[in-house]
Each structure stands twice: as C-alpha cells, then as structure tokens.
Amino acid sequence: MTAHPETVDALIIGAGPAGLSAATELRRQGGGQVVVLEREATAGGIPRHCLHSPYGLREWKRLMFGPAYAKRLVQEAKGAGVEIRCQTTVTALHPGGEVDVSAPDGPRRIRGRVVLLALGARETPRAARLIGGTKPGGVMNTATLQSFAAFSKHRPFHRPVILGTELVAFSALLTCRTLGARPVAMLEPGPEITARGVFAAAPRALGVPLYRNTRITAIHGRAQVDGITVESNGVQRDIACDGVVVTGGFRPENALLRAAGLALDPGSLGPRIDQYGRLTDPAYFSAGNVLHPIETAGWCWEEGRRVARCMAAALNGALPPRDTAEPLAVDGVTQGDALAYALPQELCAPAPQVPPAFDRVQMRLRQPFSGQVRVAGQSHWIASRPERRITLPLHPTPEAE
Amino acid sequence: MTQPVQTYDIAVIGAGVIGCAIARRLTLDGARVVVLEKAADILDGASKANSAILHTGFDAPEGSLELACVQEGYREYEALHAQFNLPLDRCGALVLAWSAEQEARLPALMEQARANAVSDVVPLTRTETLALEPNLNPDVRAAFRVPRESLIDPWSAPHAYLLQALLNGGTLKRNCAVSGGSFDGAIWTLDTTKGPLRARHVVNAAGLYGDRIDAALLGQTQFTIRPRKGQFVVFDKMAAGLARHILLPVPTATTKGIVVCRTVWGNLLVGPTAEEQDDRETAGLEAETLRMLHAKGAEILPALAQEEVTSIYAGLRPACEHKDYQIRAHAGRNMVTVGAIRSTGLSSALGTAAHVARLLQGQGHAPAPLSAPQVPRMAMLAEEGARDWQASGNDGMLCHCERVTWREVRAALDDPLAPKTLAGLKRRTRATMGRCQGFYCGQAVQDLLAESTDA
C-alpha cells in the first residue's frame, strides 16, 4: 500500500481569474488550507498575456491591462494565505477529490476535501476547423500570438490575416499592433460580425479590410505562410500574407473531465453542475470558462467567488445531497437546436442558508431566436443572437416541488 | 598542413527512413558513411507522414522484393527495439469485410497471408469480431485477425537508426542537395550545394526524387516517380479507446485502403487517401477530403462521429509505374538505387538496408563489422513506456496535451541530430501536436527552437 496522499481542505486546479478569486474567497471564508495547482510556470491565467484593457473594473473599479491584473489576482491570493504551486500539472481526477499531479520532482497524488476545476477554455485550432492547404509556420490561435507579444522577442509574422470576429479577434488585432505587425485582412465566414456593435468599426479605424461571408479554403507556404486562398460567395481568390491568426471558437479544456468520466453538457462541452457549482461527483466544483466558453475575466472572477462560498458551505456540511438534483427544465427554444446550453444544468433541493452560486440561468444560442421560453417553470421573453450571454432569474425551487 | 580531400566509403543520398537505416547498416558494417539530405531536417520527404504501422507483409505480393524486405525489417526491428528504447505495440490488425463481396474475398486474403509465411492469421465471425472490438459498427460481416501487425513510432525509429550511424563515425550533411556527379571507375565525385564530395560507392535513397537522382548520376532511370498523396485526420486520446486493433479494409488493386488505428502516442488516426499527383513537394490538405475521412472513420467506429478532429496531415508516397520496389545495383558504377519504396518503407527499412548492404558487397565493398558499436537510447514518447513527465527532475511540463517536459525538449535540441525546424522538433518531441495545437505552449516551443538555432 502507498501512503495516504497529502490532503488539503480545498484544492483549486487552475490559477486564472476564476481559480484565484475562488482561492482568495475560500481563505476569507475560513476555508482552511487552500492550495492552487497551476501547470504554467506563472500564475494568472490568460490575462498574463493580454496586453490591453479592460481588466479590473468589476473587481477593483480600476482600468487595468491584463498582466497587471493577473499580478494583482496573485497578490490578493497570496495575501489571503493561499498556497500556489506552479509547474504542477494535474494528469488525472479520481472519485472523491483525489487528483494525480506531475511536477518537476515527479508524480504524486493530492486530495482536496473539496476541489475546484477552474480549467479554462481554449480556441479551436486550424486543424479542428479542417482548413486545407499546407502546414507552414505562422498559423496560430490568438493566445499564442498574445504570448509572443508578452513573453518573446521573436515575431511570428508581419502581415497576418485574422480569421473570425468574436471579441478575441479584436484582441488579436490590437496585439498585432503591439507586435508591429500589420494585418492585411480580417475574415468572417458568416454574414455578420460576431462581437457587439462598437467593435465592427475597429478594423476600419485601424485600416484593416473586413470581409464577411469569407472563409479560408487553403493555407499556402512551406516553412512560413506565403498566402491563403479564400472563398466568398462561390468565388475564390488569393490573399498574400505571412501568417494566419485563427481566433475564437472557444471550447472548455475538458480532457481531464472526460477521462474521469464526469458528466459533460453536450452543448457547452463543460461539466454538468448544480446551482452550487457542483459536478456529479460532489467533491468537485467548477467555475469560470470551463463552464461557458467564453466570458470576461471579471465574470469568471465573480463566479469563482460565488462558487467558493458554496465550497466553504460544503466543507461545513451545509449543502444538500448532490443526488437530489433534477435536470433544469428549458422549453420553448423551438427553432431546431437553437439552444446551445443553459447552466446550471441541474437543480438540487435548495439549502435555505446557502445562497446558490448560480441564482440566474446562463444561456447561449446557436442560432438567432426570439420568443417565449420556459425555464424552471417560469416564462420569459428572449431575443438574442448566437454567442451572446442570456441570463434569466432562477427560482431556487425545482419545478417538481 | 592541408588535409587531403576526404573520401567516404559510401555516400547515401536522402535521409528518409530508408537512408537512415542504410546509413546505420553500412556504418555497423565498418564503412565510413556520409548521408546527404537536401532539406534542413531529416525525414522531410515521404517519411514525414505515414500510418505508423509495422507490417508483417501478410498482404504483400507473393515473392516480391517488398515482401522480403518487410519481413527482414520486421524481424530486425523486433530484435533491436528494446535495446534502443523504441516502442512496439503488438496490437494486431483486423481485416474487416463490410459486404458479401468483401466477405467472399477473405479466404483468399488469408491464403495469401499464409503463402507469405504469416501463418498465424485467424478467421473471425461477426460475433467474434464485435467481441474483440465492441465499438465497431455492428454492420461488420466477418474479419480475420493478423496478430503480429504492430504500431511503432515512425520518427523515433529512423532517428535511432541515423543516430547510431552518427555515434559510430557516420556523417550527416543537411541542406546538401546533389545535382550531379561523375564516376572515374573507382571514386564518385558528387556535385552538391555544399561543394564536391568524394565517395567510393553511392546509394540513391532519394525517395520522391529517386528517379531524378538516377538521371543526374547515371544519365537514365528505370522508373518514374508518380507521387501518391495520402491525407489523414487524427483524433484525441479519448478516441483511442474506441479501437484496440489496427482496423483495415479489404484492399483494392490500387490501395490498402483507409485504415483506422491508434498511434503509439495514444491518439487515433484515419487515413490515408491515395491520390496521384505531379507535385513532389506539396502534400495539400483538402477540407472536403478531411470531412470524408472523418465520416469514413465514423462509419467504422460510430462513436467517432461525436469526436473532434485534433490534427490533420498529408504525405506523399514515392510510387511509380512498377508494383514492386525498384532496388538495383548498377554494374560497373559502384552505385545502388533504392527506389519506389512506396508505402511500406517504415516496416521494411532495416530489411531494405540489409539487402542494400549485400548488393554493395557484390560491388566489391568489403564489410568489416564494428566489434562493439554504440547504441543510442531514445526518449520514450509512447504511452506504453515510462514517460519523462512521470520521472523526477523533468523541469515541468511544457506541452500539456501530449505531456512533453521541458527536459525532453531541451534534450532534443541538444542532440547530435538536433532539429532545425519546428516540424523537426515536433517529430522528435511531439510538443504542440496535441488537442490544443500550440495554443498554450506554441510560443515557448518556438522560442526554445529559435534560441537553439541562433546559437
């Protein structure tokens, strides 16, 4: 028999905004020994390499750049008595809150009485989009581009094309400017810009042509990109460029969840949670973009704080049994499979003394929709487009009662 | 004092899997070998993309040179892999019949396997097949099992072969293209982009350019390369649990067909296509074909329909107008051509090398085997082995998807065969080859490579 694994009160996996705010809040709630595991060498998550605003408004009513924001999150956590272990990769989740980790000194197992999975989300890479052509250097997601701007003296390209128009694509646009690169075009496969109104003007303001209804059919080049072929309304043409930034299409970093057999939402691809943020194994909680690709850092920070309070309640035995959960009933989004997901996916019999972390339902659509929906027994009128957050009030009593 | 112009015993043109294996064999036989590679890295042509299978030769044409080389190569790989720390996953293959017509062909295919001395093939009923592969489409009608078909690492194996050559006195010249040459009856002088080079014997292992090298050195060629492109899609670790065996279709006259199989790294691949083209350099991917491969994979393993493709690639096989390998010793010219190793090169490389060594002996090259050659110990990248992230002192994980450590990447960059390109670093370490495709580690990996190549 091996010795019992190291046991801590709360184990937080992922030192981004959700994980760090949860860790800080758990300490403030008297959560005992709180340990954050971070696989990168530095804590802070994605904001570490977002060299632009706005960060920190919700948290500290200050306008900050990503790196300063990330540092502040780390300082607050450390100040609250949180232990952060970097370069520590979780390689497997086991029932009851035991996790396998790999660190520079080798593998071992740690147990958290409660464990938060704040695993984040990532963009869809070129391969998963089945974009044809060759595989030269200079094709990357926005996060990799941001990493070049924040951490490297190397420049991955000078004249890239930016694919996509979610909010993150505009981060790519700004990051290119930081790097001294001049994007030659921004491409949107659909008819409309995905991000909200004001951003639509950004490419024009920066002198970058924006092409709607345009997709990449092939990337060309051997060592480095030397051009792409695009198709627009059935017409193909070539664009000379030396890089392609493939932006957005966020998906939860869910490989650990899948390998552990924890129940996933087929729409969000993140874990199924109850209103306290608990997974089907009640030792595990989740917050941040692994639940809902993708929200702002501030949103994730707030969500981490709220779930942390439920974790503190769980440590005190104050949460209702997880197996009382019933699926959240959503009816009325009738246009095909317009509803991408709604979370929390399940509702437990409420514990009156513990406010739920999710007191509103968060929904996203795949297709534009307007009409009446019934959520947990309540009717609401919604009108929204894909990739926009919808929140509806949630009465904590399940419809069954 | 000026050095006399050095004369090698053997110049091997091309550092694909065949060239690497030949360099090893001849070095171990005591020759002074130089390998000339036109690209910046080895394995940059046909050898960079294949289905990573070690074949038994059960379906090779009876009596062919290909069959002999594949089987000799299989035996030698089996004998040396543990010593080199190279993986060998003896998962076996199933040849699957999906129609009555295909089912009717299974006995003849099993007969051919037995004629090829692969006598351990086992016929399977539909029920037996589904018991072995519960995730298989239940429409399968029958199958047979080829127990010794195996999975290997298509890159660490040839790296190991060439590394052993280098450790025992061999030389590699990269960015060294051969444009012509002359033979004076005893010594070849090759014209290369790095200047003239002298060697007593020349081995043409130029893969996709084999016919052109023959033409440049001999003024003629007995085959014409017609590249055959193969596209592949790769799925993530979760999909690898869907299949235990290599899943093969009943072959057609032109191709072995589309295979579904795990990789030694714990992924699952579907491919290749077989598309003839003129271009010898570019293996272009096409979205429509990739979607077809995904759909084809999901026909065989229905659960694949829900899985996302994590990686895509394409390769070129050096096919020609002949069915068999084109390996020839050119009388009176001290030269051997190893041409048209079209799709079984990874399996046959060690056997092909032994065959070439025998042909060179016939041309008067006398072997003097090394008594105690050095053996390289390769980094284990396969799931079956002990990985570096499971050891202490690994400096932490750099690529989280494929669990590649900083120590592994630094070691690859500090190797006699250190990569000069990102593709080369990926082949040696797998960094950035997983589900995120470099989202997290891409910049760090490229910076490490840039520092190494700038130094």
Chai-1 contact restraints between the chains, C-beta under 6 A:
chainA,res_idxA,chainB,res_idxB,connection_type,confidence,min_distance_angstrom,max_distance_angstrom,comment,restraint_id
A,R39,B,H400,contact,1.0,0.0,6.0,A-B,restraint_1
A,Q87,B,G396,contact,1.0,0.0,6.0,A-B,restraint_2
A,T89,B,M397,contact,1.0,0.0,6.0,A-B,restraint_3
A,T89,B,H400,contact,1.0,0.0,6.0,A-B,restraint_4
A,S102,B,W389,contact,1.0,0.0,6.0,A-B,restraint_5
A,P104,B,N394,contact,1.0,0.0,6.0,A-B,restraint_6
A,P104,B,D395,contact,1.0,0.0,6.0,A-B,restraint_7
A,P104,B,G396,contact,1.0,0.0,6.0,A-B,restraint_8
A,D105,B,S392,contact,1.0,0.0,6.0,A-B,restraint_9
A,G106,B,S392,contact,1.0,0.0,6.0,A-B,restraint_10
A,P107,B,Q390,contact,1.0,0.0,6.0,A-B,restraint_11
A,R122,B,C436,contact,1.0,0.0,6.0,A-B,restraint_12
A,R122,B,F439,contact,1.0,0.0,6.0,A-B,restraint_13
A,P125,B,Q437,contact,1.0,0.0,6.0,A-B,restraint_14
A,A127,B,S311,contact,1.0,0.0,6.0,A-B,restraint_15
A,A127,B,I312,contact,1.0,0.0,6.0,A-B,restraint_16
A,A127,B,Q437,contact,1.0,0.0,6.0,A-B,restraint_17
A,A128,B,E308,contact,1.0,0.0,6.0,A-B,restraint_18
A,A128,B,V309,contact,1.0,0.0,6.0,A-B,restraint_19
A,L130,B,A287,contact,1.0,0.0,6.0,A-B,restraint_20
A,L130,B,L290,contact,1.0,0.0,6.0,A-B,restraint_21
A,G132,B,L285,contact,1.0,0.0,6.0,A-B,restraint_22
A,G132,B,E286,contact,1.0,0.0,6.0,A-B,restraint_23
A,G132,B,A287,contact,1.0,0.0,6.0,A-B,restraint_24
A,G133,B,G284,contact,1.0,0.0,6.0,A-B,restraint_25
A,G137,B,L422,contact,1.0,0.0,6.0,A-B,restraint_26
A,M140,B,G442,contact,1.0,0.0,6.0,A-B,restraint_27
A,N141,B,F439,contact,1.0,0.0,6.0,A-B,restraint_28
A,A143,B,F439,contact,1.0,0.0,6.0,A-B,restraint_29
A,T144,B,G438,contact,1.0,0.0,6.0,A-B,restraint_30
A,T144,B,G442,contact,1.0,0.0,6.0,A-B,restraint_31
A,T144,B,Q443,contact,1.0,0.0,6.0,A-B,restraint_32
A,S147,B,Q443,contact,1.0,0.0,6.0,A-B,restraint_33
A,F148,B,Q443,contact,1.0,0.0,6.0,A-B,restraint_34
A,S152,B,Q443,contact,1.0,0.0,6.0,A-B,restraint_35
A,S152,B,D447,contact,1.0,0.0,6.0,A-B,restraint_36
A,H154,B,D447,contact,1.0,0.0,6.0,A-B,restraint_37
A,H154,B,A450,contact,1.0,0.0,6.0,A-B,restraint_38
A,R258,B,M238,contact,1.0,0.0,6.0,A-B,restraint_39
